Structure formats: structure tokens, C-alpha cells
């Protein structure tokens, strides 16, 4: 797989993020940080981000400050973040699943916003990896990167793999696979998510392909009380991911606030 780069918008990032960006940056490109217009408060941005810029520069990244108006022409949004970084995209293969205990698999999730939110929720819930297979959107699509809110750099994201290969690797490592279905599955709270598990999410409109759902070890459904037919795939992913986190943590033992 050839080297690729991605432009990431940053706002209020920490030293941890700077270190991660520098680690990902290609030697010839490093991290490129760009300040905005003085009239839009770039002076405060300079002061706010100065320590991070210094840390990046000390690590070998090249830091640039652009003239007013240039940032808007470089970025792909009308109102970009005050700082941009150009970094090499991380690449992970299916070997990252060897020691995983919780994996989120996107099968033909095509909307960039949904995919980014799934990655963000998976990261927040402590997933060990996210796999984007089938005809899923490129997770390094600019909109997906923005929707992930930085999580694209936190959790390993595996791309360009066949769903059958993914299922084979999960089975080989004794990771239970659960197909998320709009109806007909087991209530998600009745599953023991403390065991090594993989959550399979399908297309926004069509759901999981029937063959993939049939290949899974089981199926789960989020019961609905209202008249809505189903949840958005990213919302469903959030609900399911945080049930995994709830079962694996001591949150259930915390006394509710009066």
C-alpha cells in the first residue's frame, strides 16, 4: 500500500495529540501547522498553541504560519479550524485483531459522518480496533476524519480488507461476532459483552448483507419503544459500544445521584 497523507483540522489539541501527529508525519512533509487570520483572533491562537508548535518543531516537524486568507484556500471547509496538520495516514492490518477483546466492524457504512462517529464512539468505549470493509467509505475521507474528532488517530483502523477475511480472523482468535440488526436479534443488554466480541454494523439503508449476518455467531437488536423503525447506524453503534463499556467497567455499581 502506497504512502498517503491526510489533512487534519485541530482546535485546542494537547501535547499528546502533537506527539501522535509527529509520529505519523512523513519525514519530507512532517506536520504542517497553519495559523488563521489576525482579524479572526489568530493572535490569541498563536499564544494558545505556541507551546504545542514549539514541541512539534523540536520533534522535527515543520511549522508554517500563513498570511490572512490563505488558510481558507488550503482547507476543505468554509470555516476551517485554526490549525491544520498534514500527516501520513497510519496503516494497520488484520494482525491487530490478534490480541483484541472488542472490535467494531463496519460493512458498507458509506456515509462519512456516520463512519467518523462510529470510530469516535468505538474509541470512547475502549474498542481495540475498527475495521472498515466491503464498500465502506474511506475512513480518511476529510468528512470522516472531522466526524471522528481525533479518534481516527487513537484507535487502529483497518481498511482495504474483505469481510470474509475479517470474519475468518475473528473466528481464528475466538472473538465472538454479533450482527447488529434492526429487528429479530437478541436484546443487546442480554449479551455477555465481557467476552471477546466483535460488533458487525451494516449499511445505513440496507443493513448488513444477509450472508454476513448469517455468518455471525449471533444477532443483537436495540429494542425501540416509539414508532421509529430503526436508529441511525452511528447512534446504534454508540448505544451498543457503551453497553460493552458498561458491562466491562464498574459503572453499574455506581450509585445514582439523588
ZANUNU-675269 format. One record per atom (N, C-alpha, C): x, y, z; residue in three letters. Coordinates in steps of 0.001 Angstrom, whole numbers, padded with zeros to 6 digits, always signed. Each point is the difference from the previous one (the first is absolute). Example, Ala and Ser with C-alpha at 12.3 -4.5 7.8 and 13.67 -1.06 7.14 Angstrom:
+013190-005690+007800ALA;-000890+001190+000000ALA;+000900+001200+000000ALA;-000350+001050-000720SER;+000820+001190+000060SER;-000770+001090+000730SER;
# end
This chain:
+000854-001196+000000UNK;-000854+001196+000000UNK;+000885+001240+000000UNK;-000228+000938-000901UNK;+000826+001181-000102UNK;-000237+000982+001130UNK;+000948+000901+000168UNK;-000107+000992+001057UNK;-001076+001017-000334UNK;-000843+000328+000985UNK;-001060+000980-000178UNK;+000116+001035+001098UNK;-000529+001178-000264UNK;-000048+001025+001030UNK;-001434+000460+000176UNK;-000278+000580+001153UNK;-001321+000516+000302UNK;+000153+001342+000696UNK;-000914+000921-000287UNK;-000005+001301+000656UNK;-000987-000049+001155UNK;+000487+000335+001183UNK;-000832-000065+001200UNK;-000129+001386+000610UNK;-001238+000429+000233UNK;-000248+001270+000664UNK;+000060-000178+001498UNK;+000661+000924+000674UNK;+000207-000117+001442UNK;-000464+001260+000716UNK;-000551-000203+001177UNK;-000411+001135+000824UNK;+000154-000408+001458UNK;+000851+000691+000719UNK;+000193-000303+001407UNK;+000678-001337+000233UNK;+000891-000399-000914UNK;+000616-001303+000157UNK;+001032-000001+001122UNK;+000300-001195+000504UNK;+000912-000163+001129UNK;+001377-000423-000483UNK;+000964-000034+000927UNK;+001338-000485-000318UNK;-000055-001454-000461UNK;-000925-000773+000558UNK;-000141-001397-000395UNK;-000325-000103-001481UNK;-000905+000868-000484UNK;-000367-000016-001405UNK;+001179+000439-000858UNK;+000733+001013+000458UNK;+001175+000468-000750UNK;+001000-001133-000157UNK;+000266-000730+001069UNK;+000942-001113-000060UNK;-000480-001058-000989UNK;-001301-000244-000001UNK;-000558-000996-000901UNK;+000134+000460-001460UNK;-000273+001268-000238UNK;+000101+000535-001353UNK;+001429-000074-000513UNK;+000958+000374+000837UNK;+001402-000033-000411UNK;+000430-001434-000303UNK;-000492-000947+000777UNK;+000339-001400-000225UNK;-000527-000497-001333UNK;-001130+000551-000453UNK;-000614-000431-001250UNK;+000537+000735-001220UNK;+000645+001149+000207UNK;+000344+000881-001112UNK;+001126-000571-000850UNK;-000109+000068-001337UNK;+001086-000422-000874UNK;+001197+000934+000179UNK;+001215-000493-000054UNK;+001184+000841+000192UNK;+000054+001208-000919UNK;-000443-000172-001250UNK;+000116+001118-000928UNK;-001129+001015+000162UNK;-001072-000401+000679UNK;-001130+000906+000185UNK;-000115+000443+001447UNK;+000241-000901+000916UNK;-000179+000208+001425UNK;-001390+000544+000272UNK;-000124+000777+001083UNK;-001318+000570+000312UNK;-000023+001431-000472UNK;-001027+000373-000659UNK;-000125+001375-000471UNK;-001109+000680+000779UNK;+000340+000951+000824UNK;-000983+000710+000808UNK;-000182+001395-000556UNK;-001233+000430-000164UNK;-000287+001247-000694UNK;-000889+000875+000853UNK;+000418+001222+000250UNK;-000823+000927+000763UNK;-000964+000737-000910UNK;-001095+000474+000579UNK;-001002+000726-000757UNK;+000249+001491-000034UNK;-001053+000747-000250UNK;+000058+001443-000195UNK;+000075+000738+001327UNK;+000855+001008+000095UNK;+000095+000806+001214UNK;-001332+000630+000349UNK;-000754+000387-001031UNK;-001284+000641+000253UNK;-000996-000956+000625UNK;+000243-001316-000175UNK;-000893-001001+000555UNK;+000528-000574+001306UNK;+000939+000687+000588UNK;+000493-000449+001293UNK;+001221-000877-000064UNK;+000755+000056-001107UNK;+001173-000840-000117UNK;+001044+000344+001044UNK;+000010+001243+000471UNK;+000954+000363+001034UNK;-000195-000843+001238UNK;-001256-000194+000381UNK;-000284-000840+001153UNK;+000334-001455-000297UNK;-000216-000413-001279UNK;+000363-001362-000378UNK;+001504-000194+000130UNK;+000779+001002-000458UNK;+001450-000106+000093UNK;+000433-000253+001436UNK;-000558+000765+000915UNK;+000357-000136+001408UNK;-000484-001333+000558UNK;-001194-000372-000403UNK;-000609-001229+000503UNK;+000760-001239-000436UNK;+000445-000010-001271UNK;+000630-001178-000547UNK;+001527+000052+000011UNK;+000572+001105+000458UNK;+001455+000161-000042UNK;+000759-001180+000607UNK;-000369-000460+001206UNK;+000733-001141+000571UNK;-000075-001246-000867UNK;-001160-000231-000621UNK;-000156-001174-000854UNK;+000844+000142-001265UNK;+000019+001223-000585UNK;+000830+000237-001175UNK;+001469-000259+000323UNK;+000428+000485+001153UNK;+001398-000168+000402UNK;+000339-001473+000179UNK;-000917-000735+000583UNK;+000232-001432+000217UNK;+000090-000734-001344UNK;-000884+000364-000923UNK;+000020-000631-001319UNK;+001294+000322-000738UNK;+000405+001275+000061UNK;+001229+000413-000682UNK;+001215-000709+000592UNK;+000013-000141+001324UNK;+001124-000657+000668UNK;+000104-001467-000401UNK;-001137-000583-000389UNK;-000016-001408-000405UNK;+000304-000178-001483UNK;+000242+001111-000695UNK;+000373-000083-001407UNK;-001084+000363-000981UNK;-001169+000381+000498UNK;-001079+000402-000897UNK;+000249+001415-000498UNK;-000508+000284-001184UNK;+000133+001346-000553UNK;-001293+000769+000263UNK;+000131+001139+000609UNK;-001163+000800+000393UNK;-000061+001246-000874UNK;-001164+000244-000605UNK;-000178+001145-000884UNK;-001116+000891+000527UNK;+000184+001302-000131UNK;-001064+000953+000291UNK;-000356+000698-001312UNK;-001239-000111-000388UNK;-000421+000533-001287UNK;-000598+001399+000134UNK;+000086+000734-001096UNK;-000558+001347-000039UNK;-001526-000073+000067UNK;-000641+001090+000393UNK;-001465+000028+000062UNK;-000638-000434-001315UNK;-001011-000861+000106UNK;-000742-000451-001166UNK;+000530-001266-000640UNK;+001259-000359+000291UNK;+000582-001187-000635UNK;-000614-001275+000585UNK;-000232-000012+001308UNK;-000545-001185+000659UNK;-001307-000444-000642UNK;-000861+000970-000310UNK;-001298-000329-000582UNK;+000139-000634-001383UNK;+001069+000336-000717UNK;+000219-000579-001325UNK;+000638-001385+000082UNK;+000725-000241+001081UNK;+000666-001296+000165UNK;-000962-001050+000537UNK;-000844+000388+000952UNK;-000907-000948+000640UNK;-001160-000371-000916UNK;-000712-001069+000354UNK;-001122-000449-000816UNK;-001348+000367+000610UNK;+000008+000906+000987UNK;-001243+000472+000606UNK;-000056+001524-000089UNK;-001202+000547+000086UNK;-000181+001452-000097UNK;+000579+000701+001214UNK;-000219-000584+001184UNK;+000549+000572+001246UNK;+000895-001045+000651UNK;+001242-000096-000441UNK;+000898-001049+000500UNK;+000450+000234+001433UNK;+000503-001065+000612UNK;+000613+000105+001321UNK;+001223+000906-000107UNK;+000417+000616+001110UNK;+001132+000934-000069UNK;+001339-000650-000298UNK;+000081-001318+000114UNK;+001262-000707-000243UNK;-000276-001218-000865UNK;+000857-000215-000983UNK;-000073-001202-000826UNK;+001308-000760+000115UNK;-000081-001315-000098UNK;+001205-000830-000005UNK;-000074-000961-001168UNK;+001078-000123-000740UNK;+000092-000967-001089UNK;+000847-001160+000509UNK;-000594-001171+000095UNK;+000705-001142+000570UNK;-000192-001234-000874UNK;+000895-000949+000171UNK;-000122-001267-000694UNK;-001101-000819+000656UNK;-000850-000631-000800UNK;-001065-000805+000581UNK;+000594-001282+000592UNK;-000440-000370+001194UNK;+000486-001253+000595UNK;-000572-001193-000758UNK;+000732-001073-000047UNK;-000463-001198-000701UNK;+000063-001195+000943UNK;-001131-000702+000126UNK;-000075-001179+000851UNK;-000593-001150-000797UNK;+000510-001184+000251UNK;-000530-001196-000628UNK;-000810-000812+000995UNK;-000525-001114-000440UNK;-000848-000833+000847UNK;+000753-000607+001180UNK;+001330+000105-000021UNK;+000765-000538+001126UNK;-000296+000732+001305UNK;-000551+001229-000079UNK;-000300+000739+001237UNK;-001152-000646+000762UNK;-000724-000917-000647UNK;-001118-000654+000661UNK;+000438-001167+000885UNK;+001270-000374-000092UNK;+000484-001180+000722UNK;-000248+000079+001495UNK;+000236+001159+000585UNK;-000146+000151+001446UNK;-001222+000833+000377UNK;-000897+000218-000940UNK;-001158+000855+000249UNK;-001056-000727+000827UNK;-000740+000782+000789UNK;-001136-000549+000739UNK;-001306+000684-000405UNK;+000105+001115-000715UNK;-001187+000680-000508UNK;+000334+000684-001310UNK;-000715-000386-001056UNK;+000248+000515-001338UNK;-001327+000469-000595UNK;+000034+001116-000700UNK;-001169+000499-000716UNK;+000279-000127-001492UNK;-000890-000676-000709UNK;+000186-000253-001430UNK;-001092+000710-000788UNK;+000403+000883-000885UNK;-000939+000713-000872UNK;-000032-000695-001364UNK;-001180-000488-000366UNK;-000163-000680-001282UNK;-000887+000873-000892UNK;+000606+000663-000950UNK;-000731+000870-000934UNK;-000665+001190+000683UNK;+000658+000546+001018UNK;-000453+001265+000597UNK;+000569+001110-000877UNK;-000852+000658-000773UNK;+000478+000863-001072UNK;-000029+001487+000309UNK;-000750+000405+001008UNK;-000077+001423+000308UNK;+001209+000418+000834UNK;+000763+001014-000445UNK;+001199+000414+000744UNK;-000295+000422+001441UNK;-001096+000738+000192UNK;-000336+000438+001352UNK;-000304-001167+000907UNK;-000730-000987-000511UNK;-000311-001187+000800UNK;+001264-000779+000334UNK;+000856-000197-000986UNK;+001221-000769+000224UNK;+000885+000679+001042UNK;+000141+001318-000109UNK;+000813+000722+000973UNK;-000561-000095+001401UNK;-001326+000083+000118UNK;-000628-000098+001309UNK;+000138-001398+000581UNK;-000086-001017-000850UNK;+000217-001372+000469UNK;+001408-000146+000564UNK;+000984+000523-000706UNK;+001388-000070+000469UNK;+000147+000742+001329UNK;-000636+001151+000106UNK;+000071+000789+001228UNK;-000632-000760+001172UNK;-001166-000594-000216UNK;-000674-000749+001060UNK;+000796-001245+000391UNK;+000550-000680-001002UNK;+000806-001187+000280UNK;+001212+000365+000848UNK;+000643+001084-000352UNK;+001151+000481+000761UNK;-000404+000337+001434UNK;-001091+000747+000141UNK;-000444+000418+001331UNK;-000384-001183+000880UNK;-000489-001063-000614UNK;-000424-001171+000768UNK;+001130-001002+000219UNK;+001190+000312-000514UNK;+001153-000851+000253UNK;+000208-001130-000980UNK;-000552+000099-001213UNK;+000204-001049-001000UNK;+001484-000104-000349UNK;+000430-001204-000299UNK;+001403-000232-000349UNK;+000289+000296-001462UNK;-001038-000048-000839UNK;+000200+000266-001424UNK;-001345+000218-000665UNK;+000043+000705-001129UNK;-001158+000166-000878UNK;+000419-000511-001372UNK;-000881-000773-000635UNK;+000284-000520-001330UNK;-001029+000562-000974UNK;+000464+000571-001089UNK;-000886+000519-001048UNK;+000181-000878-001234UNK;-001031-000786-000324UNK;+000121-000933-001110UNK;-001211+000099-000920UNK;-000024-000854-001009UNK;-001068+000086-000982UNK;+000124+001300-000771UNK;-001114+000678-000180UNK;+000005+001275-000721UNK;-000070+001177+000964UNK;+000539-000176+001196UNK;+000004+001092+000979UNK;+000803+001188-000521UNK;-000380+001191+000446UNK;+000697+001215-000382UNK;+001439-000037+000507UNK;+000884+000674-000698UNK;+001386+000127+000443UNK;+000014+000731+001340UNK;+000501-000604+001070UNK;+000003+000672+001303UNK;+000862+001253+000033UNK;+000863+000168-001014UNK;+000813+001207-000059UNK;-000560+001021-000974UNK;-001242-000187-000386UNK;-000753+001044-000684UNK;-000041+001214+000931UNK;+000201+001216-000503UNK;+000026+001178+000890UNK;-001204+000117+000933UNK;-001187-000315-000506UNK;-001196+000096+000847UNK;+000008-001057+001095UNK;+000498-001189-000337UNK;+000091-001058+001001UNK;+001002+000372+001084UNK;+001132+000545-000413UNK;+001024+000424+000956UNK;-000563+001041+000957UNK;-000735+000988-000544UNK;-000583+001027+000863UNK;-001027-000601+000958UNK;-000829-000909-000496UNK;-001030-000604+000839UNK;+000596-000860+001108UNK;+001178-000533-000245UNK;+000633-000839+001027UNK;+000565+000829+001148UNK;+000133+001319-000200UNK;+000481+000905+001057UNK;+001329-000454+000602UNK;+000889-000495-000848UNK;+001322-000406+000473UNK;+000129-001480+000287UNK;-001122-000712+000129UNK;+000072-001421+000338UNK;+000632-000829-001103UNK;+000025+000508-001225UNK;+000639-000697-001103UNK;+001480-000240+000289UNK;+000579+000821+000903UNK;+001404-000142+000382UNK;+000174-000798+001286UNK;-001098-000308+000674UNK;+000096-000658+001298UNK;-000176-001509-000070UNK;-000881-000450-000862UNK;-000323-001426-000082UNK;+000454-000535-001356UNK;+000602-001193-000048UNK;+000399-000562-001293UNK;-001210-000198-000913UNK;+000096+000492-001232UNK;-001078-000145-000980UNK;+000548-000812-001178UNK;-000588-001159-000224UNK;+000432-000900-001066UNK;-000869+000246-001233UNK;+000626+000165-001149UNK;-000739+000265-001243UNK;+000461-000951-001094UNK;-000735+000027-001119UNK;+000365-000776-001188UNK;+000109-001494+000287UNK;-000971-000534+000717UNK;-000029-001431+000286UNK;-001370-000563-000383UNK;-000030-001284-000301UNK;-001246-000665-000369UNK;-000726-000455+001259UNK;-001322+000137+000010UNK;-000768-000333+001195UNK;+000162-001473+000369UNK;+000121-000889-000972UNK;+000190-001420+000315UNK;+001337-000226+000702UNK;+001032+000729-000429UNK;+001298-000110+000661UNK;-000091+000500+001444UNK;-000747+001083+000195UNK;-000171+000545+001353UNK;-000681-001024+000897UNK;-001086-000590-000483UNK;-000722-000992+000793UNK;+000887-001210+000302UNK;+000823-000388-000974UNK;+000905-001129+000211UNK;+001021+000269+001085UNK;+000561+001205-000006UNK;+001000+000366+001012UNK;-000647+000092+001376UNK;-001177+000592+000073UNK;-000703+000094+001282UNK;-000287-001383+000564UNK;-000443-000912-000860UNK;-000279-001363+000447UNK;+001278-000699+000453UNK;+001084+000216-000727UNK;+001268-000638+000351UNK;+000498+000440+001370UNK;-000339+001231+000379UNK;+000432+000515+001301UNK;-001094-000118+001063UNK;-001014-000791-000308UNK;-001072-000295+000967UNK;-000703+001258+000484UNK;-000256+000902-000942UNK;-000744+001224+000294UNK;-001427-000188-000516UNK;-000962+000038+000902UNK;-001393-000183-000388UNK;-000463+001139-000898UNK;-000770-000323-001022UNK;-000491+001022-000927UNK;-001500+000176+000176UNK;-000414+001271+000082UNK;-001402+000336+000214UNK;-000463+000967-001086UNK;-001006-000436-000752UNK;-000567+000838-001049UNK;-001034+000934+000598UNK;+000133+001294-000246UNK;-000974+000984+000489UNK;-001133+000088-001011UNK;-001203-000387+000409UNK;-001157-000005-000879UNK;-001078+000927+000544UNK;-000783+000575-000899UNK;-001078+000898+000412UNK;-001082-000746+000760UNK;-000181-001270-000325UNK;-001019-000804+000686UNK;+000361-001475-000113UNK;-000543-000778+000939UNK;+000191-001443-000065UNK;+001198-000532+000747UNK;+000837+000879+000547UNK;+001167-000454+000740UNK;-000284-000100+001492UNK;+000961-000455+000724UNK;-000085-000097+001451UNK;+000125+001397+000595UNK;-000783+000350+001023UNK;+000172+001319+000628UNK;+001455+000207+000416UNK;+000563+001133-000374UNK;+001439+000209+000168UNK;+000471-000048+001437UNK;-000887+000272+000942UNK;+000389-000029+001415UNK;+000081-001422+000547UNK;-000459-000977-000760UNK;+000025-001385+000457UNK;+001252-000741-000451UNK;+000832+000670-000762UNK;+001245-000608-000474UNK;+001102+000241+001022UNK;+000851-000994+000213UNK;+001144+000157+000893UNK;+001159+000599-000805UNK;+000099+001320+000035UNK;+001024+000712-000758UNK;+001358-000024+000685UNK;+000083-000642+001153UNK;+001303-000079+000675UNK;+000927-000984-000710UNK;-000573-000865-000795UNK;+000808-000925-000790UNK;+000532+000712-001244UNK;+001095-000493-000585UNK;+000502+000606-001233UNK;-001099+000041-001054UNK;-000292+001188-000497UNK;-001163+000177-000877UNK;+000309+000949-001142UNK;-000687-000234-001109UNK;+000071+000902-001153UNK;-001423+000368-000389UNK;-000226+001274-000212UNK;-001304+000529-000366UNK;-000002+000307-001492UNK;-000932-000590-000740UNK;-000081+000191-001447UNK;-001115+000984-000326UNK;+000348+001103-000651UNK;-000959+001049-000357UNK;-000153+000060-001507UNK;-001234+000179-000461UNK;-000253-000010-001426UNK;-000291+001354-000599UNK;-000375-000038-001252UNK;-000310+001193-000777UNK;-001166+000781+000587UNK;+000045+001334-000170UNK;-001021+000872+000568UNK;-001412-000352-000482UNK;-000129-000377-001258UNK;-001327-000271-000565UNK;-000351-001480+000003UNK;+000946-000834-000399UNK;-000290-001424-000186UNK;+000393-000877+001175UNK;+000787+000539+000938UNK;+000462-000820+001109UNK;+001101-000953-000428UNK;+000238-001014+000800UNK;+001029-000981-000327UNK;-000459-000913-001139UNK;+000901-000363-000902UNK;-000361-000997-001013UNK;-000450-001277+000697UNK;-001000-000664-000569UNK;-000552-001206+000627UNK;+001076-001058+000248UNK;+000923-000141-000934UNK;+001046-001016+000144UNK;+000917+000313+001181UNK;+000293+001289+000204UNK;+000854+000394+001118UNK;-000723-000226+001322UNK;-001279+000399+000057UNK;-000774-000204+001221UNK;-000100-001481+000340UNK;-000168-000842-001036UNK;-000115-001441+000231UNK;+001321-000600+000463UNK;+001114+000623-000382UNK;+001319-000512+000380UNK;+000393+000386+001424UNK;-000686+000980+000563UNK;+000319+000448+001356UNK;-000432-001054+001018UNK;+000621+000048+001165UNK;-000335-000961+001043UNK;-001356+000248+000619UNK;-000483+001238-000101UNK;-001296+000345+000561UNK;-000429+001359-000511UNK;-001208+000396+000364UNK;-000527+001299-000433UNK;-000568+000734+001195UNK;+000175+001335+000008UNK;-000526+000825+001079UNK;-000864+001109-000581UNK;-000950+000434+000791UNK;-000918+001057-000402UNK;-000203+000948+001174UNK;-000151+001277-000314UNK;-000316+000998+001022UNK;-001518+000168+000017UNK;-000679-000433+001063UNK;-001455+000144+000057UNK;-000408+001471-000030UNK;-001037+000316-000761UNK;-000483+001370-000117UNK;-001409+000088+000583UNK;-000269+001110+000690UNK;-001308+000176+000629UNK;-000934+000866-000842UNK;+000556+000870-000812UNK;-000802+000920-000794UNK;-000356-000576-001356UNK;-000335+000886-000940UNK;-000442-000420-001323UNK;+001125+000004-001043UNK;+001187+000416+000406UNK;+001140-000019-000925UNK;+000310-001434-000410UNK;+000323-000184-001277UNK;+000292-001338-000497UNK;+001363-000501+000450UNK;+000949+000922+000113UNK;+001352-000406+000372UNK;+000791+001230+000418UNK;+001213-000252+000479UNK;+000920+001076+000348UNK;+001014+000193-001121UNK;+000509+001221-000110UNK;+001124+000271-000880UNK;+001155-000925+000400UNK;+000777-000470-000979UNK;+001046-000972+000292UNK;+001022+000524+001009UNK;+000320+001289-000061UNK;+000971+000529+000958UNK;-000598+000103+001399UNK;-001298+000321+000081UNK;-000658+000033+001300UNK;-000090-001403+000588UNK;-000362-000967-000829UNK;-000062-001383+000467UNK;+001368-000471+000468UNK;+001041+000377-000737UNK;+001357-000377+000393UNK;+000341+000571+001374UNK;-000386+001242+000244UNK;+000282+000630+001294UNK;-000693-000749+001133UNK;-001278-000325-000197UNK;-000747-000733+001026UNK;+000663-001342+000294UNK;+000332-000730-001038UNK;+000583-001333+000167UNK;+001405+000061+000599UNK;+000805+000949-000477UNK;+001366+000129+000519UNK;+000002+000323+001492UNK;-000906+000851+000406UNK;+000003+000379+001409UNK;-000652-001051+000890UNK;-000764-000908-000569UNK;-000439-001159+000774UNK;+001194-000911+000267UNK;+000861-000135-001000UNK;+001231-000770+000198UNK;+000821+000625+001120UNK;+000178+001318-000058UNK;+000777+000689+001034UNK;-000657-000155+001367UNK;-001330+000124+000060UNK;-000706-000108+001284UNK;+000246-001356+000639UNK;-000105-001052-000808UNK;+000181-001336+000547UNK;+001447-000263+000422UNK;+000928+000661-000676UNK;+001414-000264+000296UNK;+000584+000923+001058UNK;-000801+000914+000464UNK;+000470+000950+001018UNK;-000829-000168+001262UNK;+000222+000889+000940UNK;-000768-000044+001237UNK;-001101+001041+000001UNK;-000381+000487-001212UNK;-001027+001036-000058UNK;-001314-000475+000587UNK;-000308-001290-000155UNK;-001263-000513+000508UNK;-000055+000040+001518UNK;+001179+000093+000650UNK;+000024-000004+001453UNK;-000040+001407+000595UNK;+000060+001016-000858UNK;-000006+001375+000492UNK;-001425+000397+000405UNK;-000133+000539+001198UNK;-001316+000403+000478UNK;-000474+001222-000791UNK;-001266-000016-000438UNK;-000515+001167-000742UNK;-000085+001223+000886UNK;+000130+001173-000612UNK;-000095+001249+000764UNK;-001430+000183+000460UNK;-000194+000540+001212UNK;-001360+000229+000489UNK;-000702+001085-000807UNK;
# end
